[in-house]
Amino acid sequence: MSHAGDVFGPVLQALAADPTTEFGAPGARVEVLRRIDGPFSSVQRVRIHTPARTFHAYTKVLKPRQPGTEELSRIDRFLKREFAATSALYNALQQDADIGAVRPIALLPEYRALATEEVPGRPFGELLADVSQTQDWLETIARRVGGWVRVYQTVVEAGGQIELSERRAYLDDRLKLLEGRVLSSADRRNTLARFDDLSLEIGVSAVPAVAIHADLTPMNIIVDQSGRVAVLDFTMAKKGPAHHDLSHVYFHLDLLAGKDPRRRGSIEALQRAMLAGYRPDLSTADPLFRLMLLQHAVCHVALLAERRFPIVDAAYRWFLRRRWQAVVKLNR
């Protein structure tokens, strides 16, 4: 099933030895279809044939980013948190007609691995690019995405507070990476001043922490033929401010509108539908929502800059500068 020395070899063997999973069902046959190796994890897609049914699943092995026991402990926490979030959602949403969840199959902490069943459907990002999809249908999906975020925050417990001063320090660390290469000193000062103004509008030094996916994008949202939505990849799941996930999808939709200004009106309708699906009275005027949009804008440009570090290409610096000018408009 796997090459010698492959990290997935012992994972698949352990799954096959467990009769509580379909991998270990009598007469089961596992067919490896595809493997994707990323910087932080390796994922293998498999087809499982059993006497009862045939379906697809994924096995994922997390990778340490650096040597040391502290890093191993960190990814162990990530793994357990991802499986716990996946399990909690699946248990809560099995009977929901509009919002679904990935089915957890097994957690293998000794291999820093987990297995989940594949959710059939298409990424929301693909549907947004498909001209055959109607506006009404896309707005229905957007409302369900907002509902998914609300349910996730209800089902998965977080607790505690998020200090806004910590968010400011996080933001400034990324601004420092960009200062002098993409942004001016005035850009950095103005961005921090904008953060401070929004913090004053919020009116408290800390906000309640909720469960967040932390990487919710249109491509991580799967939509089946009935329009039921589910979310993939909880590797980065943690706790954060209430509007983190919602504003992250909103930000990505705005990037899409920036690529094709003719779609601005239809995408804004999707954004309104998504916010209404989360909470009917939520507005983009909410200062915490705008603060999170500001954070996403800075992190987006910082991530682009890291792809070519150090930045020596004048054309790429120009591109990043233009991107910065575009995304900061979200907070004007």
N, C-alpha and C positions, 0 to 999 in steps of 0.2 A: 504493500500500500504506500510506502514511503521509501526514499533512498536511505541507505545505511548512513547512520550519523545524523539523520534529519531530526530536528527537534520534535516533529510531529509523530515520529515512529513510536516512542513510548507513550505519547498521549493517546494515539489510536489503540494501542495495545491495552492500555488501562481502561479505555471506554469499552472495548470489546469484552473485557473480563467482568464488566459490571452488568448483570442481568436486569437491573432496574432501568437501563437505557435501551433505546432501540439499537444502539451499536452492539449491545451484548445479547439481543434477542435471539432465540434459537433460529438458525437459518438465515440470519442477517448477513448481508454483503455490503461492504463499504467501497465505494468507487471515488477515488480522488479526482477532482475535476480541475482545480485551479489553486494556485498559491500566490499570495501577494506578500512581499516582504517590505515593510516600512521601517522607519527609523526607530519606532517605539514598540512595534508588535509585528508578528507574522500571522497571517490569516490564511486558512485553507478551506476551500469550499468542497463539500463532498455530497455525493448522492447515496442515500441509504435505502437499500432494498430489503424489505422484510416480507414475510408471508402476508402480513396485514395491509401494508401500503408501501409506497415509494415516495420519498420526500428528500429535500435538500437541507443541509445544515452547514454551520460554520464552526470550526475550531480555531481558537485564537490563543497565541502564546505571547505574553508580554515580555519585552526586553528591557534590561537595565540601560539607562542612558550613560552611566558612568560606573566604574568599579566601586566596591565597598558595601558593607553590610547595611548602611543607612539607606542606600539606594534600593537594595533588595527589599528592605522593610517597606519602603515607600510604594514600590510596585505591588507588593503583597496586599497593601491596604487598598490600592486602586482596584486590584482584581476582585477582592471581596466586596468592595463597594459597588462595583459594576454588576456583579452577580446578584447582590442583594436588591439593587434598584430594579434590575430586570425581573427578578422573581416577584417583587412587591407589585409592580405594574401588571404583570401577567395575571397574577391572582385577582387583582382588583378589576381588570378590564375584560375578562374572558367573555362576559355576556353583553358588553357594550357594542351597539351596532355601528357607532360612528368612530370610536377610538379603540384601537387595538394595541397589542404589545408583542414583543418577541417572546417566544416560549423558551425558557431556560431548560437545558438538558442536564448539564453536569458542571460542577466546579472541581478542578483538580489542582489544588494549591501546591502540591509537591512538584508540579511541572509548570507552575504559574500559568495555567491554562484554563479555559472554559469552553463549553460547547453550547450552542443555541440553534434552534430551528430557524431556517430561512423564512422570512415573511414574503409571500408572493406580492408582486405589484411593481410599480414604477416610482422612481424618486420624484418628489414634487418639483425639483429643479428641471427634470425632463418634461414634465407636463407643462411647465411655464413656457418652455421653448417650443411646444407642439402647437402649431397654429390651428389644429383641428379641435382643440379644447375650447369650450364655450366660456365666456366670462362668468356666467352664473355658476357653472360647475366649479371653476377655479375659486370663486368666492366662497362656495360651500366648503371646499377643502381648506381654505384659509381660516374660516371660522372654526373648523375642527382642529386645526393646528393650535389656535388660541385656547380651545377647550382642553387639548392635550396638556399644554403647559399648566393650566389651572389644576387639572387632575393630578399631574405629577407632583406638584407642590403640596397637594393634599395627602397623597398616598405615601410618599417617601418623607420620613421625618428628618428634620435638620436641627432646629433649635439654635439658640444663641443670637448674637448680634454681629453685624458687619460694621466696623468702624469706618466712617467716611475718610478719616485721616489716613488709614491704610490704603484705601482706594486711591487717594491723592498721591501717595508715595509710589504706588504701583504705576500710576499714570506717568509720573515724572521720570521714573526710571526709563520708560520707553521714549519719552520726549528727549531725554539726554542722549539716547542712542542716535536720534535723528538730528539733533542740533548741530549746525555747522556743515551738515552734508545734505540734508533735505530741508530742514526748517531753520529759520533764523532765531536768534535769542528773543526777538520780539514775539515770534510765533509761540515759542514755549511759554513766555510770560502771559500772553493773551489767553492761551489754552488753560493754564492754571487759574487765571483770573475768572475764566468762564466756569470752571469747576467750582471755585469758591462761591461765585454768585448762585449757582444751582444749589450748593450745600446750604446757603443761607435760606433759600426758598424752601428747602426740605424742612429746615427748622430744628433738626436734631443732629447730634453728633454721631449717632449710630442708628441703623435700620434693622428690622428683624431679618434673620437669615432664613432662607428657604432652600429646598433642594433644587439644584440647577443641573442641567445636562452639560453646560459649559462649552458645547460645540454644536449647537443646534443650527443647522443650515438647511436650505431646501433640498440638498442632496442627501441629507441624513433622515429625511422624512419620506416614508414609503406609503404609497396610496394604492390600495387594491382596486379591482374593477367596480366594487360597490361604493367606493369613495371612503372606505374605512382607512384611517391613518394610523401609522405606527412609526416609532422612532428607533433608529439604530445607533450603535456605538456609544456606550456609556463609559468609555475609558476615562474621560476627563470629568465625570460626574463628581460634584462636590456641593458645598453650600455657598450661597451668594445672595445678592439683593434680589428682590421679587421680580424685577423687570429685566433681569439679565438675559434670559433665553428669548423672551418675546422681542426685546429690542435688537437682539442679534439677528433673528430672522428678518425683522423689519429693515435693518441695515442692509442685509444682502438683497432684499427686494429693491431697495433704493439704488444699490449699485447696478442692478439689472435695468432699472429705468434710466440710469445715466448712460448706459450703453446704447439705448434706443429711446430717445426722448419722445417718439411718437406713442410709446406705451405708458407714458407717465400717468395719464388719467386712469387707465385700467389697473395699473399697479397700485396707485393710491387707493383705489377701491378695494383691492385685496388687502392692503395694510389696514384699512378701516375695519374690514370684516374680521381680520385676525384679532385685532384689539377687542372688538365686540365679543368675539368668541371666548376671550379670556375674562373680560368684565365689561358689561355694556356701557358703563360710565367712564371707562378709561380713555384718556385723551393724550395725545403726544405733548400737550402742554404740561403734563405731570412732570415736576422737576426731577424726580428720580429716574423716570424714563429717559429724559433728555440727558441726564448725567451718564446713564449707561450707554446711550448712543455716542456720546463724546468719547467714552472709554473705547468702544468698539472701533471708532474712526481712527484713534491713535494706534491701537493695536494692529489694525488692518495695514496701515502704512508701515509700521515697524516690522511686521511680518514680511511684507514685500521687500523691504530694505535688507532683511537678513538673508534673503535668497541670493543676494549678490553683495557679499561682505568681504573686504571693504568695497564700497561703491567707487569704482574708478571710471565708470562709463558715464560720460556727460549726458548722453541721450537718456540713460536710465534714470539719472538724477532728475532730469527735466520731467520725465514721465511721473516719477514719485511726487515731484512738486505739484504737478497738475492734479494728480490724484488727491493729494492733501487738500488743495484748494477746493476740490469738488466735495470731499466728504465733510469738511468743516462747515459747509453750508447747512448741513443737517441741524446744526445747533445755533443758527442765527435767528 
